[in-house]
Amino acid sequence: AHIGNEIREVLKQQGRTVTWFAEQLNCNRTNIYNIFKKEDLDTQLLKRICLILDYNFFQEVCTEINTQVSKIS
């Protein structure tokens, strides 16, 4: 999964704006759009985003890992 797309989708589902999200992360809107483009993120940043959006993106990552591991087994 593309984590930036996931974050954008959750933000949209919650009806939050990019401006609001940038304020919560203490950065500018350009940084938010850069996050949306990223396929992966630093875990500390992802943790902060999880807390701000009250959504566990790590669960999404775990599900993807479990799916890939079960294909290998």
DOTIFI-493071 format. One record per atom (N, C-alpha, C): residue in one letter; x, y, z. Coordinates in steps of 0.001 Angstrom, whole numbers, plus 524288, in hexadecimal, padded with zeros to 5 digits. Example, Ala and Ser with C-alpha at 12.3 -4.5 7.8 and 13.67 -1.06 7.14 Angstrom:
BEGIN
A833867E9C681E78
A8300C7EE6C81E78
A833907F31C81E78
S832327F73681BA8
S835667FBDC81BE4
S832648001E81EBE
This chain:
BEGIN
A8034F7FB5180000
A800008000080000
A80372804E280000
H80183808CB7FDA5
H8042E80DD57FD4A
H8025481119801F4
I805AE811D0805DC
I8040D8143780AC9
I80212819D380A0E
G8047F81CB08067E
G802B2822078057B
G7FD198223380395
N7FBC581E918000F
N7F66081E3C7FE27
N7F2A981CD28028C
E7F45B8193F805EF
E7F118817A380A5C
E7EFEF81C4C80DF7
I7F3F681F4E80F0B
I7F352823DA81279
I7EF9D827C680FFC
R7F062828DB80AF1
R7ECF282C868082C
R7E74B82AB480873
E7E6728259A807B7
E7E12C82371807B5
E7DE97823F180D1A
V7E181822BD81137
V7DF568232781688
V7DE15828DD817C4
L7E18B82C648164C
L7E0A6831FA81722
L7DB9F833AB8146C
K7DAEC831D880F9E
K7D6448332480C90
K7D15D830D380F19
Q7D1AA82BE0810C3
Q7CD38829448134B
Q7CB8882C298183D
Q7CF5D82E6781AFB
Q7CE3A8313481FD4
Q7CC58836C881ED2
G7CC7983874819EC
G7CABD83DB98189E
G7CE88841EB81A76
R7D36F8406981B24
R7D7728441D81CF2
R7DA1D846AA81843
T7DC0584B6681917
T7DEC184E29814E6
T7E4A884D6381561
V7E74D84E5081111
V7ECFB84E1181106
V7EF2185241814AF
T7EC9F856C8814CB
T7EE4B85B0781842
T7EDF88595381DF9
W7E9A7856E281F6E
W7E8FA854F5824CF
W7ED478510582616
F7EE3584D5E82284
F7F2138494D82359
F7F78784BA4823EA
A7F8C084F78820AE
A7FDDC85215820F9
A7FE87854C082646
E7FA648572F8282A
E7FAA9859BD82D50
E7FBA0855BD83196
Q7F90C851468313B
Q7F9B184D2F83535
Q7FF4384B018352E
L8019784A9D8308C
L806E28488083011
L80B1784CAF83095
N8095F851878314F
N80D01855FB831B7
N810908566682CF5
C80E328562C8285B
C8112E856D38238A
C80DCC859CF81FA2
N80FD785AA581B03
N80CBC85D6E81724
N809F48599C8137B
R8065785BBB81072
R8032D8586B80D03
R806798558280904
T80AAE857F080737
T80E1F855628036B
T8103385044805A6
N811A68504480AAA
N8138E84B7880D2D
N80F578473D80D39
I80A7A848D580E04
I8062C8450980E14
I8059D8428A808AE
Y805CC845C18049E
Y80568843997FF57
Y809FE83FF97FE26
N80E86841288004E
N8131383DB07FFB3
N8122F8387B8027A
I80FB8838B080704
I80E68833DF809DE
I80ABA8308A8068A
F806DD8330980418
F803228302D800D6
F805D882D487FC61
K80A4782F497FA97
K80D1E82CEA7F632
K8108D828557F7DF
K81184827DA7FD03
K8153C823F17FEE0
K812D681E7F7FF36
E815EF81AC37FD7C
E81453815537FDD0
E8155F813188033D
D819318156880604
D81A5C813C680B5F
D81BF08188D80E8C
L81B9081805813B0
L81CAA81C5681745
L81FDE81A7281BE7
D822B081E0F81E37
D8256781D2382320
D8216881B828273D
T822B8817BF82A7C
T81EF3815C282E4F
T81D44819DF83247
Q820CB81D53833CD
Q81F5A8216883790
Q81B4E8251D8353C
L81C128268C8304C
L81853829F182DA7
L8131D8272082D0D
L8134D8222E82B8F
L80E7A81F3382AF9
L80B9C81EB183029
K80E7D81E0B8345D
K80C1C81DB983991
K80944822CE83AD8
R80BC082748839C6
R8094582C5583AB7
R8044782CE38377D
I8048A82B2F83297
I7FFFB82B8482F23
I7FB97828058312F
C7FCF68235983307
C7F90D81FD083555
C7F63282271839D9
L7F92E824FE83D3B
L7F6D682788841CB
L7F37982C2B84030
I7F53E82F3B83C77
I7F23F833CB83AAF
I7ED1D8321F83827
L7ED5982E2B834D5
L7E8AF82C87831FA
L7E59C82843834D3
D7E79B8268883954
D7E5178226183C52
D7E40A81DA8838CB
Y7E82381C0C83606
Y7E7BD817B883253
Y7ECE3814BA8325F
N7EC9180F8E832A7
N7F14D80C638330B
N7F32580A9B82DA0
F7F68480DC682B4E
F7F8BC80C5F8263D
F7FC6F807BD826B6
F7FE8D806D882B53
F802018025C82C1B
F7FF077FD3F82B55
Q7FA087FD3C82C97
Q7F6D37F89482BC1
Q7F6867F755825F1
E7F6117FB6E822B9
E7F6027FAAE81D0A
E7FB167F82181B41
V7FF787FA0A81D58
V8049A7F7F281BF1
V804FF7F23981DA9
C803367F10F82264
C803647EBB08246C
C800297E7FE82108
T7FBA37E9B781F6C
T7F8497E68281C17
T7FB0B7E544816F6
E7FD917E938814C4
E800707E87080FDE
E804ED7E494810A3
I807BD7E515814F3
I80C187E18B8161D
I80A137DBF9816CF
N805F17DB59819D8
N803BE7D62081AC7
N8020B7D38F815B4
T7FFD07D6978122E
T7FE1F7D48980D20
T802D07D2A880A01
Q806F17D5C5809F3
Q80BA17D453806F9
Q80E5A7CF998095C
V80E907CF6180E8E
V8111E7CAF881139
V80E137C5F081035
S808E97C6318104F
S805D27C16E80F7B
S8066E7BF6D809D9
K8078C7C2E08062E
K808817C134800BE
K80DA47BE3580050
I8116B7BFB780393
I816967BD468037B
I816697B7DE805FB
S813627B76680A2F
S8132E7B28180D34
S810D57AE0280A37
